Amino acid sequence: MAHRTPPGSSASHASCLDLWREKNDQLVQQAKVAQDSGLSPRRQQLAQDALEGLRGLLHSVQGLPAAVSVLPLELTVICNFITLRASLAQGFTEDLAQDIQQGLERVLETQEQLKARLEHGLRGLWDSVLHVSSLLPELLPALHHLAGLQAALWLSTDRLGDLTLLLQTLNVSQSRASEDLLLLLKTWRPPAEESDAPLTLQDAQNLKGVLLTAFAYRQGLQELITGNLPRALSSLHEAASGLCPRPVLVQVYTALGTCLRKMGSPQRALLYLVAALKGESTWGPPLLEASRLYRQLENTAAEIECLELLVEALSVAHIPEAPQLLIEVELLLPRPDPTSPLHCGTQSQAKYLLASRCLQTGSLLPNPVWQRMLQNITWTCWPCCWMAWSQRCLELLFQATPTDKEQGPASSCEQGCTSDVALQQLRAAALISRGLEWVASGQDTKALQDFLLSVQMCPGNQDASFHLLQTLRRLDRRDEATALWRRLEAQTELPQENVAWSLPLYLETCLGWIHPPDRETLLEEFRTSLLETCDL
């Protein structure tokens, strides 16, 4: 009868250890090949296969009782699995915390201290494991690596209190009393791995750099929002000097520009914003901040130019680079907050900001820019945009020279409309639209001027006359309102002249929104109020 090695014996572990290690190294190499494949289906397939391979390897290792001789490899496989899983998912999931917990329990299993996990949860587990590690120095590199992943998970979920306690325990020989998380991350010294250690996707030292950069940026941004500018500046400088991928560096430089602008150093702020705009990346936040900076410096031309570029930048679809199959800074940052100074909004919001600033400063934009701005924008919620559009329309319409060209038989001008008549109607419509915006903002006196001009432009235009009548009533100018009412009453009893009112169909469709809702009701209401006044 053949002799079999009993499961869990030291011989069984020794015979499997080399095979498991070889499999781990092979899967790490496969993941690195996938990383170099760029954005391609092959990359995704290779990475997914490597992940499933690590999952299967972990099940094999943990299928045997825990052994101190195998724990360094087992913890390394756990770290590789968590790193690849989080990078593919672009975030940490709850089950990854369970993988960390299981690894810690396996360490305590070798020391017969499993009851510790029932007392204080994951925090109690870490305290117990790190206490035990003083007796098992061969586990320290892998344990610190796993602690780095635990720190990343807690940082990404804002469990900063637990993270502080963990780092204090890791730094027990240095600065346990400190509660400064940035200082604790700086003083954390992960032990160097042995040259013959199993391969890792990302070592503890690199993970420390990612944690330090991510926390420094998060803290700097928070201090910037709350107004603690000196501390914000210090933290953001720390982040800028760390492991910053290009997209994050753009955000850090933009935040530094914001901080320095608020601290009264516009020239230094401008240097950081210029640096943020160099290279191919997301340009929205630095352009918006540059417009704020130029506005503060009262450089209107440069401010408007930045806003124009912002509108253009937000119209370009951003193609992200393939993420590294590692724990990166982006994974540890909070989700974009609309209240953040780095939030540049949507293209429509940028168009609104540009239009409102042009209106406030009296600036004009080239025609192509206005044409692009008129596309895909919800004019009704934003009155400033509509006002700016009306202003620009008036400028263009009063510069235009009518020219009649021969029209084909299917032309909508066959009703007798000429380009001169159409132009006059469009000018009147632009004046009416601006007048309606003055009404909406409670400025009836300004609205009255536009309605009077529109009546002078097209004396037979009843839309202008009715809006003028309503405005005169609100301003309590009864004599003028009564005279205008009598003219309108007379006009309603006569057929309208075709030449004065016939417009191309497309213009009727576009101008329909300026028609008063119910003219007859308005005239009747005015007649009633007039009779009541006479009775008094």
Buried (B, 14 or more C-beta within 10 A) or exposed (E): EEEEEEEEEEEBBEEBBEEBBEBBBEBBEBBBBBBEBEEEEEBBEBBEBBBEBBBEBBEEBBEBBBBBEBBBBBBBBBBBBBBBBBBBEEBBEEEBBEBBBEBBBBBBBBBEBEEBBEEEEBBBBBBBBBBBBEEBEEBBBBBBBBBBBBBBBBBBBEBBEBBBBBBBBBBEEEBEEBEEBBBBBBBBBBBEBEEEBBBBBBBBBBBBBBBBBBBBBBBBBBBBBEEBBEBBBBBBBBBBEBBBBEBBBBBBBBBBBBBBBBBEBBEBBBBBBEBBBEEEBBBBBBBBBBBBBBBBBEBBEBBBBBBBBBBBBBEEEEEEEBBBBBBBBBBBBEEEEEEBBBEBBEBBBBBBBBBBBBBEBEBEBEEEBBEBBBEEBEBEEBBBBBBBBBBBBBEEBEEEEEEEEEEEEEEBBEEEBEBEBBBBBBBBBBBBBBBBBBBEEEEBEBBBBBBBBBBEBBEEBBBBBBBBBBBBBEBEEEEBBBEBBEEBEEEEEEEEEEEBBBBBEEBBEEBEEBBBEEBEEBBEEBEEBBEEEEEE
